[in-house]
C-alpha cells in the first residue's frame, strides 16, 4: 500500500501544489493559494473538477465568476479559460482532479 500525503507527494514547480495521484485516466493535485494569491486565466486540454478543501476563493471561467467555499465542487471542460483568486484571509486549498 502506498500512502501519499501533501508532505511526501511530488512538487509541481512554480506552484504550492503536489501531485497526489497520477494515473492513465486522471490526476489529483493538492493546490494551495495563500491570501491574495491568484492563478491566472489559462486553459488545459483536459476536463478539470475543482473541490474546495479549505478557505474561499473566486473562480473565473471565461466571462463568469463565482465565489466558492469549503465543500463546493465545479467542473470545467477542456480548453476553457479558468483562473482562481484567493479572496479569503486564510489559505485556499483545492483538490484539482484532471480527467484525461
N, C-alpha and C positions, 0 to 999 in steps of 0.2 A: 504494500500500500504506500503510495506517495502522497504526502500531505503538503500542500503549497500554502504558504502564508504570505501576506504582503511584505514581510521582512526577508523571506528567502526566495521570492519569485524574481524572475529576470526583470531588470530595469529597462524601461523604454527611454532612450536618450532624449534629452530636451524637455521632458515632462516629469511630473511627480506621478509616475504611473508604473504599474507592474503587470506583467503577463501572468495571470493566474492559471490559465489553461490554454493550450494551443492544440487544436485537432484538425482533422481534414475538413470538417464542415462548419466549425465555429472556433472562436477565440474569445476568452474572457479577460478583460482588462480592469484592474482596480485603479481608478484615476482620482487624484485629489487636486483641487484648486483652492488655494488659500483665499482669504477675504480680499476682494478687489481684483483677483486674478481672472484672466479671460483665456479662452481657447478660441482663436479667430475663426471666422466662417471658412469652411473647407468642405469638400465633397470626397466621398470614398466610393470605390467601385463595388461595394457590397452593402447589404442591409445592416442596420445597427439598431439595437434596442438599448436604451438607457434606463437604468434603475437607480433612483436616488437612495443612497445608504445613509447619508448624514448631511445636514445643512439645508440650504436652499439656494437656488440659482435660476438664472434666466436662460432658457434655451431659445435660440433663434433658428428658425428653419425657413430659409429663403426670405419671404416678406412677412412672416408671422413670428410672434414671440410669446412665451408664456413662462410664468414662474412655477417651478416645480419644487416640491419639498419631499421629506422622507416618505418613502413608500410609493412615490409616483413612478410610473413607467410610461415610456413613449417609444414608438418605433419610427425610424427614419429610413426611407427607401434609398437604394443605391443612387449615386450621382446627384443627390440633393444637397445643396449647401446647408451646413449646420454649424453652430458655434455656441459656446457656453460662456456665461459670466457669473462669477460667484457674487451674489448680491447680499449675502448674509455677513454676520460678524464672526462666524466660525468656518472651519474648513467645509468645503463641499466635496463629499466623497460619492463617486459614481461607480457602479458596475456597468461596464460597457460590453455588450455582447455583439460581436461581429459575426454575421452569418454569411458563410461563403456559398 
